[in-house]
Amino acid sequence: MKENAGRPHLLIKKRKASDSKFTGIMKNLKVEREYDRCVSALNRAGILMSLPKSESTGVIGIDGKEYPIPNREQLAEIFAHNRELVGRKVLQGFDRLELTPMAMSTTLLIELMKAAIIEHAADGKIYQTRRSSSDPLIPVRVHKEKHVWLWETLRQTLEKNGLVYFPQEYSVNHRGQTKLEVINNGRICAAAGWSVGLIESFSVMPEQGQGRTLGGRRQLEIGFSPNEYLQTLRSEAYEGETGKTLEDFITKFLTRLVTANEVSNDVDDKNALWCLGQYLKIPYAELVPTGRWHRKVGRARLDMHRSNNKLCARNWGGASTVRLIRP
């Protein structure tokens, strides 16, 4: 009886210790500061707008509905609901907040990216990606006519919202979702229409042999095909992670440009990005989107390559996002 009577007290002690540990993790993450940084950057990028019905700020989705950006209270609830995952992934190096407007039209995001590139080029404030804030600013040239090159097949697919999201394999048996399904899926969008995630803070992905192992997880390195990356993400150390989407890529490109005046994912830095969270089947191939800055030409480039592509893999990498789950 004494042993049983003592158990509730033991559980309370464990819960208090867990709460204390989670509070410490939240402080180290500086979640409130990260939230303010994200909201400010999204606002400066022109992504956020006033939403008359909800009397808040956010985006209009592809379905015409309003999707307010999650507020501080909602963010605290989301993190508390995902405390175990957050605690594990912070130890693995995921220490930066990422808010992605998944509900927003990708075509509209591309238009905002074009406008931002044009504006920064006109002001003479557009530079190469720096690995450290102490690195010198090196200007990039910008193509005078074509600021974002978009593969025609991809353009047509985006207009129809025809990409498959978060496939389990790059094949007709993908078991993925549509964009509209993702918007309403609480396992992807912790707030309706918004992916709330944690990412690693590096600006250039590690080359092969240079990735660090943190918390039993080795950082994803450049140089592999989408099929290989997808297989890696299925392993235990990468639990809770998904590949990036074009929405993630463009949002990051925009926010980095407006806050740091730097481009992102320059292929000449061996930093072009596989958008592993999306897929398209065409008659002759299984395709995965890619996003990058093309320094030699002076523009961003959005296209697709085969899921087993190894030819361009030496300059491409597959980063991931820890997407928190809706309470």
DOTOR-374312 format. One record per residue (C-alpha): residue number from 1; residue in three letters; x, y, z. Coordinates in steps of 0.02 Angstrom, whole numbers. Layout:
BEGIN
+-----+-----+--------+--------+--------+
:   i :  aa :     px :     py :     pz :
+-----+-----+--------+--------+--------+
: NUM : ALA :      X :      Y :      Z :
...
+-----+-----+--------+--------+--------+
END
This chain:
BEGIN
+-----+-----+--------+--------+--------+
:   i :  aa :     px :     py :     pz :
+-----+-----+--------+--------+--------+
:   1 : MET :      0 :      0 :      0 :
:   2 : LYS :    141 :    120 :     43 :
:   3 : GLU :    226 :     83 :   -122 :
:   4 : ASN :     67 :    116 :   -219 :
:   5 : ALA :     29 :    272 :   -118 :
:   6 : GLY :    200 :    342 :   -163 :
:   7 : ARG :    180 :    324 :   -349 :
:   8 : PRO :     72 :    480 :   -379 :
:   9 : HIS :    206 :    586 :   -294 :
:  10 : LEU :    339 :    508 :   -405 :
:  11 : LEU :    235 :    546 :   -560 :
:  12 : ILE :    213 :    727 :   -504 :
:  13 : LYS :    401 :    744 :   -478 :
:  14 : LYS :    435 :    673 :   -651 :
:  15 : ARG :    307 :    789 :   -729 :
:  16 : LYS :    383 :    940 :   -641 :
:  17 : ALA :    556 :    890 :   -700 :
:  18 : SER :    490 :    869 :   -877 :
:  19 : ASP :    403 :   1038 :   -870 :
:  20 : SER :    562 :   1120 :   -805 :
:  21 : LYS :    666 :   1040 :   -944 :
:  22 : PHE :    542 :   1097 :  -1077 :
:  23 : THR :    541 :   1274 :  -1007 :
:  24 : GLY :    730 :   1276 :  -1022 :
:  25 : ILE :    721 :   1214 :  -1202 :
:  26 : MET :    597 :   1351 :  -1246 :
:  27 : LYS :    710 :   1483 :  -1168 :
:  28 : ASN :    861 :   1419 :  -1263 :
:  29 : LEU :    761 :   1420 :  -1424 :
:  30 : LYS :    708 :   1599 :  -1390 :
:  31 : VAL :    540 :   1554 :  -1466 :
:  32 : GLU :    461 :   1725 :  -1439 :
:  33 : ARG :    609 :   1813 :  -1520 :
:  34 : GLU :    606 :   1687 :  -1663 :
:  35 : TYR :    420 :   1718 :  -1685 :
:  36 : ASP :    446 :   1907 :  -1695 :
:  37 : ARG :    587 :   1880 :  -1821 :
:  38 : CYS :    478 :   1770 :  -1932 :
:  39 : VAL :    327 :   1885 :  -1928 :
:  40 : SER :    433 :   2039 :  -1964 :
:  41 : ALA :    520 :   1953 :  -2111 :
:  42 : LEU :    356 :   1886 :  -2183 :
:  43 : ASN :    281 :   2059 :  -2171 :
:  44 : ARG :    431 :   2143 :  -2255 :
:  45 : ALA :    424 :   2012 :  -2394 :
:  46 : GLY :    245 :   2061 :  -2434 :
:  47 : ILE :    177 :   1890 :  -2388 :
:  48 : LEU :     65 :   1947 :  -2245 :
:  49 : MET :    -91 :   2049 :  -2276 :
:  50 : SER :   -239 :   2115 :  -2176 :
:  51 : LEU :   -381 :   1991 :  -2166 :
:  52 : PRO :   -547 :   2083 :  -2148 :
:  53 : LYS :   -656 :   1937 :  -2091 :
:  54 : SER :   -540 :   1871 :  -1957 :
:  55 : GLU :   -477 :   2047 :  -1914 :
:  56 : SER :   -298 :   1985 :  -1913 :
:  57 : THR :   -149 :   1964 :  -2029 :
:  58 : GLY :   -108 :   1814 :  -2134 :
:  59 : VAL :   -136 :   1750 :  -2311 :
:  60 : ILE :   -277 :   1707 :  -2429 :
:  61 : GLY :   -272 :   1524 :  -2476 :
:  62 : ILE :   -296 :   1440 :  -2644 :
:  63 : ASP :   -474 :   1403 :  -2587 :
:  64 : GLY :   -512 :   1588 :  -2560 :
:  65 : LYS :   -517 :   1570 :  -2370 :
:  66 : GLU :   -423 :   1675 :  -2244 :
:  67 : TYR :   -279 :   1592 :  -2151 :
:  68 : PRO :   -217 :   1701 :  -2006 :
:  69 : ILE :    -38 :   1678 :  -1952 :
:  70 : PRO :    -34 :   1590 :  -1783 :
:  71 : ASN :    -19 :   1710 :  -1637 :
:  72 : ARG :     95 :   1694 :  -1485 :
:  73 : GLU :    -33 :   1600 :  -1381 :
:  74 : GLN :    -65 :   1475 :  -1521 :
:  75 : LEU :    122 :   1452 :  -1545 :
:  76 : ALA :    145 :   1414 :  -1359 :
:  77 : GLU :      6 :   1283 :  -1369 :
:  78 : ILE :     84 :   1204 :  -1523 :
:  79 : PHE :    255 :   1190 :  -1442 :
:  80 : ALA :    182 :   1121 :  -1281 :
:  81 : HIS :     86 :    990 :  -1379 :
:  82 : ASN :    246 :    939 :  -1468 :
:  83 : ARG :    362 :    951 :  -1318 :
:  84 : GLU :    437 :    777 :  -1336 :
:  85 : LEU :    476 :    801 :  -1522 :
:  86 : VAL :    541 :    978 :  -1494 :
:  87 : GLY :    655 :    922 :  -1352 :
:  88 : ARG :    730 :    784 :  -1459 :
:  89 : LYS :    752 :    888 :  -1616 :
:  90 : VAL :    830 :   1038 :  -1527 :
:  91 : LEU :    968 :    921 :  -1467 :
:  92 : GLN :    990 :    869 :  -1649 :
:  93 : GLY :   1022 :   1048 :  -1705 :
:  94 : PHE :    848 :   1110 :  -1755 :
:  95 : ASP :    854 :   1279 :  -1670 :
:  96 : ARG :    767 :   1400 :  -1788 :
:  97 : LEU :    581 :   1432 :  -1811 :
:  98 : GLU :    506 :   1421 :  -1986 :
:  99 : LEU :    330 :   1482 :  -2029 :
: 100 : THR :    276 :   1435 :  -2206 :
: 101 : PRO :    110 :   1491 :  -2284 :
: 102 : MET :     63 :   1324 :  -2361 :
: 103 : ALA :   -112 :   1388 :  -2404 :
: 104 : MET :    -44 :   1527 :  -2515 :
: 105 : SER :    -34 :   1511 :  -2703 :
: 106 : THR :    142 :   1457 :  -2753 :
: 107 : THR :    124 :   1560 :  -2912 :
: 108 : LEU :     92 :   1715 :  -2807 :
: 109 : LEU :    244 :   1677 :  -2699 :
: 110 : ILE :    348 :   1669 :  -2858 :
: 111 : GLU :    284 :   1840 :  -2912 :
: 112 : LEU :    334 :   1911 :  -2742 :
: 113 : MET :    507 :   1834 :  -2765 :
: 114 : LYS :    526 :   1916 :  -2935 :
: 115 : ALA :    475 :   2085 :  -2867 :
: 116 : ALA :    597 :   2072 :  -2721 :
: 117 : ILE :    743 :   2025 :  -2835 :
: 118 : ILE :    704 :   2172 :  -2951 :
: 119 : GLU :    693 :   2294 :  -2805 :
: 120 : HIS :    855 :   2237 :  -2725 :
: 121 : ALA :    946 :   2240 :  -2891 :
: 122 : ALA :    886 :   2418 :  -2923 :
: 123 : ASP :    948 :   2471 :  -2750 :
: 124 : GLY :   1115 :   2382 :  -2776 :
: 125 : LYS :   1084 :   2277 :  -2621 :
: 126 : ILE :   1090 :   2094 :  -2673 :
: 127 : TYR :   1234 :   1984 :  -2619 :
: 128 : GLN :   1297 :   1806 :  -2617 :
: 129 : THR :   1249 :   1690 :  -2474 :
: 130 : ARG :   1366 :   1710 :  -2327 :
: 131 : ARG :   1408 :   1566 :  -2212 :
: 132 : SER :   1442 :   1688 :  -2070 :
: 133 : SER :   1393 :   1868 :  -2034 :
: 134 : SER :   1579 :   1906 :  -2026 :
: 135 : ASP :   1605 :   1856 :  -2208 :
: 136 : PRO :   1619 :   2000 :  -2334 :
: 137 : LEU :   1470 :   2052 :  -2438 :
: 138 : ILE :   1497 :   2003 :  -2620 :
: 139 : PRO :   1373 :   2076 :  -2746 :
: 140 : VAL :   1285 :   1962 :  -2871 :
: 141 : ARG :   1236 :   2010 :  -3046 :
: 142 : VAL :   1052 :   2001 :  -3090 :
: 143 : HIS :    984 :   1959 :  -3262 :
: 144 : LYS :    903 :   2114 :  -3337 :
: 145 : GLU :    752 :   2024 :  -3409 :
: 146 : LYS :    722 :   1853 :  -3330 :
: 147 : HIS :    738 :   1864 :  -3141 :
: 148 : VAL :    657 :   1695 :  -3104 :
: 149 : TRP :    667 :   1554 :  -3231 :
: 150 : LEU :    520 :   1435 :  -3212 :
: 151 : TRP :    510 :   1273 :  -3311 :
: 152 : GLU :    351 :   1278 :  -3415 :
: 153 : THR :    291 :   1106 :  -3360 :
: 154 : LEU :    312 :   1158 :  -3178 :
: 155 : ARG :    223 :   1324 :  -3210 :
: 156 : GLN :     72 :   1235 :  -3283 :
: 157 : THR :     70 :   1110 :  -3139 :
: 158 : LEU :     76 :   1249 :  -3009 :
: 159 : GLU :    -67 :   1342 :  -3091 :
: 160 : LYS :   -173 :   1184 :  -3070 :
: 161 : ASN :   -103 :   1147 :  -2896 :
: 162 : GLY :    -55 :    980 :  -2970 :
: 163 : LEU :     98 :    932 :  -2869 :
: 164 : VAL :     91 :    785 :  -2750 :
: 165 : TYR :    140 :    836 :  -2573 :
: 166 : PHE :    240 :    730 :  -2451 :
: 167 : PRO :    245 :    569 :  -2552 :
: 168 : GLN :    301 :    412 :  -2464 :
: 169 : GLU :    388 :    362 :  -2625 :
: 170 : TYR :    417 :    444 :  -2794 :
: 171 : SER :    303 :    334 :  -2897 :
: 172 : VAL :    120 :    312 :  -2945 :
: 173 : ASN :    104 :    229 :  -2774 :
: 174 : HIS :    159 :    391 :  -2690 :
: 175 : ARG :     23 :    393 :  -2555 :
: 176 : GLY :     44 :    581 :  -2546 :
: 177 : GLN :    -79 :    725 :  -2533 :
: 178 : THR :   -145 :    872 :  -2633 :
: 179 : LYS :   -105 :   1050 :  -2583 :
: 180 : LEU :   -283 :   1074 :  -2520 :
: 181 : GLU :   -270 :    917 :  -2414 :
: 182 : VAL :   -106 :    979 :  -2340 :
: 183 : ILE :   -184 :   1146 :  -2291 :
: 184 : ASN :   -311 :   1054 :  -2184 :
: 185 : ASN :   -195 :    918 :  -2120 :
: 186 : GLY :   -148 :    951 :  -1939 :
: 187 : ARG :      3 :    838 :  -1954 :
: 188 : ILE :     79 :    959 :  -2081 :
: 189 : CYS :     -2 :   1126 :  -2038 :
: 190 : ALA :     -2 :   1150 :  -1849 :
: 191 : ALA :   -107 :   1305 :  -1880 :
: 192 : ALA :   -232 :   1298 :  -2022 :
: 193 : GLY :   -141 :   1340 :  -2185 :
: 194 : TRP :     26 :   1368 :  -2095 :
: 195 : SER :    170 :   1248 :  -2071 :
: 196 : VAL :    252 :   1281 :  -1902 :
: 197 : GLY :    422 :   1200 :  -1904 :
: 198 : LEU :    598 :   1193 :  -1839 :
: 199 : ILE :    748 :   1199 :  -1955 :
: 200 : GLU :    937 :   1196 :  -1942 :
: 201 : SER :   1016 :   1368 :  -1946 :
: 202 : PHE :   1154 :   1341 :  -2075 :
: 203 : SER :   1145 :   1444 :  -2235 :
: 204 : VAL :   1243 :   1319 :  -2340 :
: 205 : MET :   1213 :   1132 :  -2328 :
: 206 : PRO :   1360 :   1021 :  -2274 :
: 207 : GLU :   1463 :    938 :  -2409 :
: 208 : GLN :   1489 :    751 :  -2404 :
: 209 : GLY :   1594 :    701 :  -2254 :
: 210 : GLN :   1567 :    869 :  -2168 :
: 211 : GLY :   1398 :    840 :  -2084 :
: 212 : ARG :   1398 :    837 :  -1894 :
: 213 : THR :   1314 :    704 :  -1787 :
: 214 : LEU :   1204 :    780 :  -1653 :
: 215 : GLY :   1089 :    682 :  -1537 :
: 216 : GLY :   1119 :    524 :  -1637 :
: 217 : ARG :   1072 :    606 :  -1802 :
: 218 : ARG :   1195 :    645 :  -1942 :
: 219 : GLN :   1159 :    804 :  -2039 :
: 220 : LEU :   1098 :    777 :  -2216 :
: 221 : GLU :   1241 :    810 :  -2337 :
: 222 : ILE :   1239 :    860 :  -2521 :
: 223 : GLY :   1270 :    738 :  -2660 :
: 224 : PHE :   1127 :    613 :  -2653 :
: 225 : SER :    973 :    581 :  -2760 :
: 226 : PRO :    796 :    619 :  -2698 :
: 227 : ASN :    763 :    431 :  -2685 :
: 228 : GLU :    913 :    413 :  -2570 :
: 229 : TYR :    863 :    562 :  -2462 :
: 230 : LEU :    685 :    498 :  -2446 :
: 231 : GLN :    752 :    329 :  -2388 :
: 232 : THR :    861 :    416 :  -2258 :
: 233 : LEU :    716 :    517 :  -2191 :
: 234 : ARG :    624 :    354 :  -2153 :
: 235 : SER :    755 :    301 :  -2026 :
: 236 : GLU :    730 :    323 :  -1839 :
: 237 : ALA :    852 :    467 :  -1812 :
: 238 : TYR :    754 :    576 :  -1934 :
: 239 : GLU :    582 :    542 :  -1859 :
: 240 : GLY :    469 :    696 :  -1868 :
: 241 : GLU :    559 :    770 :  -2018 :
: 242 : THR :    494 :    798 :  -2195 :
: 243 : GLY :    574 :    862 :  -2353 :
: 244 : LYS :    558 :   1044 :  -2407 :
: 245 : THR :    426 :   1111 :  -2526 :
: 246 : LEU :    433 :   1251 :  -2652 :
: 247 : GLU :    332 :   1354 :  -2527 :
: 248 : ASP :    471 :   1328 :  -2399 :
: 249 : PHE :    607 :   1370 :  -2524 :
: 250 : ILE :    525 :   1529 :  -2590 :
: 251 : THR :    475 :   1591 :  -2418 :
: 252 : LYS :    653 :   1568 :  -2354 :
: 253 : PHE :    726 :   1648 :  -2511 :
: 254 : LEU :    612 :   1799 :  -2491 :
: 255 : THR :    637 :   1823 :  -2305 :
: 256 : ARG :    827 :   1805 :  -2316 :
: 257 : LEU :    832 :   1929 :  -2459 :
: 258 : VAL :    730 :   2063 :  -2369 :
: 259 : THR :    819 :   2042 :  -2202 :
: 260 : ALA :   1000 :   2006 :  -2253 :
: 261 : ASN :   1004 :   2064 :  -2436 :
: 262 : GLU :   1070 :   1891 :  -2483 :
: 263 : VAL :   1013 :   1760 :  -2608 :
: 264 : SER :    988 :   1580 :  -2552 :
: 265 : ASN :   1035 :   1407 :  -2615 :
: 266 : ASP :   1165 :   1460 :  -2743 :
: 267 : VAL :   1211 :   1313 :  -2853 :
: 268 : ASP :   1389 :   1379 :  -2864 :
: 269 : ASP :   1401 :   1357 :  -2675 :
: 270 : LYS :   1348 :   1175 :  -2699 :
: 271 : ASN :   1188 :   1226 :  -2611 :
: 272 : ALA :   1045 :   1197 :  -2735 :
: 273 : LEU :    893 :   1124 :  -2648 :
: 274 : TRP :    792 :    969 :  -2684 :
: 275 : CYS :    611 :   1001 :  -2632 :
: 276 : LEU :    592 :    824 :  -2569 :
: 277 : GLY :    416 :    855 :  -2503 :
: 278 : GLN :    341 :    865 :  -2678 :
: 279 : TYR :    328 :    753 :  -2830 :
: 280 : LEU :    259 :    749 :  -3008 :
: 281 : LYS :    234 :    602 :  -3125 :
: 282 : ILE :    251 :    639 :  -3311 :
: 283 : PRO :    246 :    507 :  -3451 :
: 284 : TYR :    433 :    482 :  -3458 :
: 285 : ALA :    494 :    517 :  -3280 :
: 286 : GLU :    464 :    533 :  -3093 :
: 287 : LEU :    509 :    714 :  -3050 :
: 288 : VAL :    555 :    812 :  -2893 :
: 289 : PRO :    557 :   1004 :  -2891 :
: 290 : THR :    718 :   1101 :  -2860 :
: 291 : GLY :    753 :   1281 :  -2812 :
: 292 : ARG :    916 :   1376 :  -2829 :
: 293 : TRP :   1004 :   1538 :  -2870 :
: 294 : HIS :   1104 :   1527 :  -3033 :
: 295 : ARG :   1251 :   1643 :  -3004 :
: 296 : LYS :   1324 :   1633 :  -3179 :
: 297 : VAL :   1159 :   1685 :  -3259 :
: 298 : GLY :   1101 :   1798 :  -3118 :
: 299 : ARG :    929 :   1733 :  -3076 :
: 300 : ALA :    829 :   1610 :  -2973 :
: 301 : ARG :    782 :   1447 :  -3057 :
: 302 : LEU :    637 :   1332 :  -3019 :
: 303 : ASP :    626 :   1168 :  -3113 :
: 304 : MET :    619 :    980 :  -3087 :
: 305 : HIS :    735 :    831 :  -3106 :
: 306 : ARG :    717 :    642 :  -3099 :
: 307 : SER :    703 :    566 :  -2926 :
: 308 : ASN :    852 :    453 :  -2961 :
: 309 : ASN :    959 :    594 :  -3033 :
: 310 : LYS :   1143 :    580 :  -2986 :
: 311 : LEU :   1216 :    690 :  -3123 :
: 312 : CYS :   1181 :    856 :  -3037 :
: 313 : ALA :   1182 :    785 :  -2860 :
: 314 : ARG :   1357 :    848 :  -2820 :
: 315 : ASN :   1287 :   1026 :  -2812 :
: 316 : TRP :   1115 :    980 :  -2741 :
: 317 : GLY :   1061 :    940 :  -2564 :
: 318 : GLY :    906 :    887 :  -2470 :
: 319 : ALA :    871 :    987 :  -2313 :
: 320 : SER :    724 :    947 :  -2199 :
: 321 : THR :    596 :   1029 :  -2085 :
: 322 : VAL :    527 :    966 :  -1920 :
: 323 : ARG :    342 :   1006 :  -1942 :
: 324 : LEU :    248 :   1019 :  -1778 :
: 325 : ILE :     76 :    940 :  -1758 :
: 326 : ARG :    -85 :   1034 :  -1724 :
: 327 : PRO :   -147 :   1020 :  -1544 :
+-----+-----+--------+--------+--------+
END
